[in-house]
Amino acid sequence: MSDWRNHGWVLVAAALGLLACWQPVALYLCALAVFGLPHVLWEMVWVRRVWADRLPIAFWCVTGLSLLLQACARSLLWMGRIDAATAAACDAATLALALLATLLLLPGVPRGRRAVAGLLGLLLPCGLLAVADTPYVMGLLAVLAMAHNFSPLGLMPPQARIGPMPARQVLGLLFAAPLLLFGTLWGLDLAPSSWAQAGPTELLWVQGAGHGLAQALLPALVWAQCLHYLCVLHLMPRAMGQSWSRLPLRPLALLLSALLLAGFLIDYRAARGLYAVAAGMHAWLEWPLIMLGLWGWAAAPQAASTSKQCR
């Protein structure tokens, strides 16, 4: 039983890969409805536990205001008050503001570079709004949405371990599998089919841009998204050690997840649009944190019991 608890996730990951090849759309729809909101809430708790005391209040205020812009834009899109192009431009502008504000807050950046970053922070959102009707903004968001599935590689503490191996090395091998699947399926030159239309929304841009990748990309992308859920809901909490057992508001989080799941069963399209508000905020919050981690500013959390928990 102990071996299953510690290593059963490998079998789960393999089973998800088989399902992604066999029924990618069904797996995507079910995984999003059941695990979408829980993974957002769990990941926000992870961010709070790891980063809350390591970053200044100014960072959280500026980032929070930029995420509020994104939430408002996606909410207006959900209510039908703005079009998708405007919402996409606001999404891109939000991320640009968050990243530039993070750069301004990094210690050791020369004053001249801070001034340039501040100027870009004023001009870049205006430029993104000006090209809102072009495919470039949609393409940027599609690439970021696909790359977000691999974000646990940048968020996992470097000292965390899974069994005898460093956790980041394990995750690297884990997320290499969808890339290998994509390369294999792309090499098969699959015939076009209609099932890609029901998959992740970023595939719509891939198809609209004229790329013949959607047939090979869908199973790999769905598998990567499911692995993302697996990491956030199982592997990353284990890296927190014993402190994760004191997760605050767990009953409320489960209640909200159950309510959204009911919404998916009643009206999938409307519930998916509402979920996109929360999903966008959590995804856009992660990119500045990954940038900070790569910069080496904020140290990863010390998890004294990580090795014991992950073995």
C-alpha positions in Angstrom: 0.0 0.0 0.0 2.9 2.4 0.8 4.4 1.8 -2.6 1.1 2.5 -4.3 0.7 5.8 -2.4 4.2 6.9 -3.3 4.5 5.7 -6.8 1.0 5.1 -8.1 1.0 8.5 -9.7 3.3 7.0 -12.4 0.6 4.5 -13.4 -2.0 7.3 -13.3 0.2 9.4 -15.6 0.6 6.5 -18.0 -3.2 5.8 -18.0 -3.9 9.5 -18.8 -1.5 9.2 -21.8 -3.4 6.3 -23.1 -6.8 8.0 -22.6 -5.4 11.1 -24.3 -4.5 9.1 -27.4 -7.8 7.2 -27.4 -10.4 9.8 -26.4 -8.7 13.2 -26.2 -11.8 15.3 -26.3 -13.7 13.3 -23.7 -10.7 13.3 -21.4 -10.2 17.1 -21.8 -13.8 17.9 -21.1 -14.0 15.7 -18.0 -10.7 16.7 -16.6 -11.4 20.4 -17.0 -14.9 20.1 -15.4 -13.7 18.0 -12.5 -10.2 19.2 -11.7 -10.1 22.7 -13.3 -11.2 24.8 -10.3 -9.6 22.6 -7.6 -6.2 22.9 -9.3 -6.6 26.7 -9.5 -7.4 26.9 -5.8 -4.7 24.5 -4.7 -2.1 26.3 -6.8 -3.1 29.7 -5.4 -2.5 28.2 -1.9 0.9 26.9 -3.1 1.8 30.4 -4.2 0.7 31.9 -0.9 2.7 29.4 1.1 5.8 29.7 -0.9 6.0 33.3 -2.0 3.8 35.4 0.3 6.7 36.3 2.8 9.4 36.5 0.1 8.0 39.4 -2.0 7.2 43.0 -1.0 3.7 44.3 -0.6 4.3 46.5 -3.7 4.6 43.5 -5.9 1.3 42.0 -4.7 -0.5 45.3 -5.1 0.8 46.0 -8.6 0.3 42.4 -9.7 -3.1 42.2 -8.1 -4.3 45.4 -9.9 -3.1 44.0 -13.3 -4.8 40.7 -12.6 -8.0 42.6 -11.8 -7.9 44.1 -15.3 -7.7 40.6 -16.7 -10.5 39.4 -14.5 -12.7 42.3 -15.5 -12.0 41.7 -19.2 -12.8 38.0 -19.1 -15.9 38.7 -17.0 -17.1 41.2 -19.6 -16.4 38.6 -22.3 -18.4 36.0 -20.4 -21.3 38.4 -20.1 -21.1 39.3 -23.8 -20.2 43.0 -23.3 -16.9 42.9 -25.2 -15.6 40.8 -28.1 -12.9 38.1 -27.9 -10.2 40.3 -29.6 -10.5 43.0 -27.0 -10.5 40.5 -24.2 -7.4 38.9 -25.7 -5.6 42.2 -25.9 -6.4 42.9 -22.3 -5.1 39.5 -21.4 -1.8 40.2 -23.1 -1.6 43.7 -21.6 -2.2 42.3 -18.2 0.7 39.9 -18.5 2.9 42.6 -19.9 2.2 44.9 -17.0 2.8 42.2 -14.4 6.1 41.2 -15.9 7.3 44.7 -16.3 6.3 45.6 -12.8 8.2 42.6 -11.5 11.3 43.7 -13.4 11.0 47.1 -11.7 10.8 45.5 -8.3 13.9 43.3 -8.8 16.9 44.4 -6.7 20.1 45.2 -8.5 18.5 46.5 -11.7 20.2 49.7 -12.9 18.1 52.8 -12.7 18.2 53.3 -16.5 16.8 49.9 -17.1 14.0 50.6 -14.6 13.1 53.7 -16.5 13.1 51.9 -19.8 10.9 49.1 -18.3 8.5 51.7 -16.9 8.2 53.4 -20.3 7.5 50.0 -22.0 5.0 49.4 -19.3 3.1 52.4 -20.5 3.5 51.9 -24.3 3.2 48.1 -24.6 -0.4 47.7 -23.4 -1.4 50.5 -25.8 0.3 48.7 -28.7 -1.4 45.4 -27.8 -4.8 47.1 -27.8 -4.0 48.7 -31.2 -3.3 45.2 -32.8 -6.2 43.5 -31.0 -7.8 42.4 -34.2 -4.6 40.7 -35.6 -3.7 37.1 -35.0 -0.5 38.0 -33.2 -2.2 38.6 -29.8 -4.2 35.4 -30.1 -1.0 33.5 -31.1 0.8 34.8 -28.1 -2.0 33.8 -25.7 -2.2 30.3 -27.4 1.6 29.8 -26.9 1.4 30.9 -23.3 -1.6 28.8 -22.6 0.2 25.7 -23.9 3.4 26.6 -22.1 1.5 27.1 -18.8 1.0 23.3 -18.6 4.8 23.0 -18.0 4.9 25.6 -15.3 5.4 23.1 -12.4 9.0 22.7 -13.7 9.6 26.3 -12.7 7.6 26.3 -9.5 8.8 23.1 -7.9 11.4 23.8 -5.2 14.9 22.8 -6.4 15.6 20.8 -3.2 12.4 18.7 -3.4 12.8 15.1 -4.2 10.5 12.3 -5.5 11.9 9.0 -4.4 15.7 9.0 -5.0 15.6 11.7 -7.7 15.3 15.5 -7.6 11.7 16.5 -8.2 12.5 18.8 -11.1 14.3 16.0 -12.9 11.3 13.7 -12.4 9.0 16.4 -13.7 11.3 17.0 -16.7 11.0 13.4 -17.7 7.3 13.4 -17.0 6.6 16.4 -19.2 8.9 15.2 -22.0 6.4 12.4 -22.6 3.7 14.7 -24.2 6.4 16.4 -26.4 7.5 12.9 -27.6 3.9 12.0 -28.3 3.4 15.2 -30.3 6.5 14.5 -32.4 5.4 10.9 -33.0 1.9 11.8 -34.0 3.0 14.7 -36.2 5.4 12.4 -38.0 2.4 10.1 -38.8 0.7 12.9 -40.9 -2.7 12.2 -39.5 -5.7 13.0 -41.7 -7.8 16.1 -40.7 -10.8 15.4 -38.5 -13.4 17.5 -36.7 -12.7 16.4 -33.2 -10.0 19.0 -32.6 -12.7 21.7 -32.7 -14.0 20.6 -29.3 -10.6 20.6 -27.6 -8.7 23.3 -25.9 -9.3 26.8 -27.2 -5.7 27.4 -28.2 -6.1 24.8 -30.9 -8.6 27.1 -32.6 -5.8 29.6 -33.2 -3.5 26.8 -34.4 -6.1 25.7 -37.0 -7.0 29.3 -37.9 -3.4 30.2 -38.6 -3.3 27.4 -41.1 -0.9 25.1 -39.2 -1.6 21.4 -39.8 -0.6 20.5 -36.3 -3.9 20.3 -34.5 -4.5 16.6 -35.1 -1.1 15.7 -33.5 -1.3 18.5 -30.9 -4.6 17.7 -29.3 -3.7 14.4 -27.6 -0.3 15.7 -26.5 -1.8 19.0 -25.2 -4.6 17.2 -23.3 -2.0 14.8 -21.8 0.2 17.8 -20.7 -2.8 19.5 -19.2 -3.8 16.4 -17.2 -0.2 16.0 -16.0 -0.3 19.7 -14.9 -3.4 18.8 -12.8 -1.6 15.8 -11.4 1.4 17.9 -10.4 -0.6 20.7 -8.8 -3.0 18.4 -6.9 -0.6 15.7 -5.9 3.1 16.2 -6.4 3.5 19.9 -5.5 1.5 19.5 -2.3 3.8 16.7 -1.3 6.8 19.0 -1.7 5.2 21.2 1.0 5.6 18.5 3.5 3.4 18.3 6.6 2.3 21.9 6.4 0.0 21.1 3.4 -2.2 19.0 5.7 -3.3 22.4 7.3 -4.8 23.6 4.0 -7.1 26.5 4.9 -10.7 26.7 3.7 -10.6 23.2 2.3 -14.4 22.6 2.7 -15.1 25.9 1.0 -12.8 25.1 -1.9 -14.5 21.7 -2.4 -17.9 23.3 -2.3 -17.0 25.9 -4.9 -15.6 23.1 -7.1 -18.7 21.1 -6.7 -20.9 24.1 -7.7 -18.8 24.7 -10.8 -19.0 21.0 -11.7 -22.8 21.3 -11.5 -22.5 24.3 -13.8 -20.5 22.4 -16.3 -23.2 19.7 -16.3 -26.0 22.2 -16.8 -24.3 24.6 -19.4 -20.8 23.6 -20.3 -20.1 26.7 -22.4 -21.2 29.2 -19.8 -19.4 27.4 -17.0 -16.2 27.2 -19.1 -16.3 31.0 -19.7 -16.8 31.6 -15.9 -13.9 29.2 -15.1 -11.7 31.1 -17.5 -11.8 34.1 -15.2 -10.2 32.1 -12.3 -7.9 30.1 -14.6 -6.5 33.2 -16.3 -5.7 34.9 -13.0 -3.8 32.0 -11.6 -1.9 31.3 -14.8 -0.8 35.0 -15.3 0.3 35.2 -11.6 2.7 32.3 -12.2 4.8 33.8 -15.0 6.2 36.7 -12.8 7.0 34.2 -10.1 8.8 31.9 -12.5 10.8 34.9 -13.8 11.7 35.7 -10.2 12.7 32.2 -9.5 14.9 32.0 -12.6 16.4 35.4 -11.6 17.3 33.8 -8.3 15.8 36.6 -6.2 13.4 34.6 -3.9 14.8 31.3 -2.5 12.7 28.2 -2.7 10.9 27.1 0.5 12.7 24.8 2.9 10.8 21.6 3.2 12.5 19.6 5.9 10.1 16.7 5.5 10.1 16.7 1.7 12.4 13.8 1.3 10.4 11.7 3.8 7.1 12.7 2.2 8.0 12.0 -1.4 9.7 8.6 -0.9 
